[in-house]
């Protein structure tokens, strides 16, 4: 064959590609034609696979199926998971002996064994399970009530591993909150809601951030269009719109600080049994909420306690702030030129019309107004409000943004209320009675005092991230609401709040961090509770609170906490009680942030001590002079630690670790009240106190064996 003929036989590459393309096009066209003919055939003949379709069946033959997206996760500021998706299982058992596949029996064949295995996994008695399995003849399947519903993956796997015939599950998407009681009202909850039109079920936020950030977390559903029988059997699928998964939400909460706050709050709540309590720690300069909690609360995993308190106390339930309001009255008086700190007044009581204002202490005598603030005189601030005038004072209440929502992305936020008609009512608001505000409003207003007059909005959501692309779809920007007061006013208020801590008769002496090398500014409050329209004069029947700026000169942190109507106090006083939360929490925050830290203080990074014996845990602390207090058996492995791993503490600070076995009582002479409270919490003992200061005596002898629920009486001096 000559060269010309060989060239004619060669196929041009471009022609080859065209031919391949035509073949693919032809194949797809044939498939689409066959599908179309099939659809036309079914439409006209109503017959498929030898079955004649009814009108109802035909209407459902071509359908759109919604593809539900994966809900986004919620993380803390370090990436620790706070909420994520999981699958829950609902258990059922087939008991019909006719349910077989060939020679394979698909019903429960060994009922006694099944009852024994299931009782250990789902917590139902063997006899109850056996009674259900022995259902009357003709029953196809049985269920196990609430005990067999919403089972975890671990429970599901245990049942499957037993290889028992006749047991099966239905599944549903669920939300997992791996930390249990952990900022529960802030993070919130979801519920599965069914659309009545298309019968699709969607997970929807119903509380907290789950609710307010629902549009980000939910994502967008996909769409699958295809042919199926009336029974839902899929035949073909020719269109598929991909679902867009929900975005991930990152909060400002710091896991370690929140973990510690929850433990401290649980300890106080268990001991004092108040009607309500709430605490919050924020970054004063940015407004980021670092830790916040309340009691009553609930376990987000088990929903235990949810019936006691649904509301978020930080934003939904306003309270009368009591004397913590005086910091803002003082700000208004200085700013408006109505504050003379060296002028004097007679304390005790003040007549306003036919009514009176009383001081908590009736024998303080003649005081300067500066002393009146330090000693929290109601008379001093009633007279200050009268000097300013009601219109000026009300103007500053609004300038500080009280009585309006803070818009911190938490749902159902309350604005508060005020009674401000008569002169006595106007005077009362100057010392925090007759006005109701939320803790979030108080903290927001404190940012003006902390930031030289600039009021900053607190915030909980730092950013929202697309999990597929890692693109940031929302990022918080620091929000300066206004210059509420002048810099000079803010500086002066902080100096006066230092007096409340440092003066010998200041009401916030308990909270001093002078021994730790920090100067703080604070104001305490005690608000009487109105019962049947009249304020009680009972110390227990009051709302006790404190607001603290740390450090005082350039505040990095703002702490606020209130305790409402406790049945008892730690150390006999409200301030001693609240300090068992404030002191350890703020020291952890300061140590981690390294704020103006004294040179002599050494930080220790706490390792993970769980799974170690006491001797192994001691070695892992590398001779840091940190005191490990074991609650349990020396030879058993540690299961809990009071300070979470990776936290920073001061050298010499106590860490409480718990193991199984008997608990021996240590010598607690010289311990602080916060350390005693932590020990009591982990040891499971009831605590009663008398006095203030350090421990000088204990009712349970050193090395005595502690019984659960035993009462420990401690004297402080």
Secondary structure, DSSP 8 states (H G I E B T S, - for coil): --HHHHHHHS--HHHHHHHHHHHHHHHHHHHHHHHHHHHHHHHHH-EETTEE--HHHHHTTEEEEEE------EE-TTS-EEEEEEEEEEEEEE--TT-EETTEE-S-S-HHHHHHHHHHHH---HHHHHHHHT--TT--EEE-GGGGSSB-HHHHHHHHHTT-TTEEEEEEEEEE-TTSSSSHHHH--EEEEE-TTT--EEEEE-SHHHHHTHHHHH-B-EEEEEEE-TT--EEEEEEEE--B---EEEES--HHHHHHHHHHHHHHHHHH--SEEEEEEEETTT-BEEEEEEES---TTT-TTTTT--S-TTTTS-EE-GGGGHHHHHHHHHHTT---TT-EEE-SEEEETTEEEE-SSTT--EEEHHHHHHTT-HHHHHHHHHHH-HHHHHHHHHHTTTTS----S-SS----EE--SSHHHHHHHHTTSSEEE-HHHHHHHHHHHHTTTEEE--BSEEEEE-TTT--EEEE----EEEE-S-HHHHHHHHHHHHHHHHSTT-TTGGG--GGGT--EEEEEEEEE-EETTEE---SSSEEEEEEEEESSSS--EEEEEEEES-SS-GGGSHHHHHHHHHHHHHHHHHHHHT-S--TT--EEE----TT--HHHHHHHTTT---EEEEES-TTS-EEEESS-TT-EEETT-EEEEEESS-EE----TT--HHHHHHHHHHHT-EEEEEESSSEEEESS-TT-EE-TT-EEEEEE-
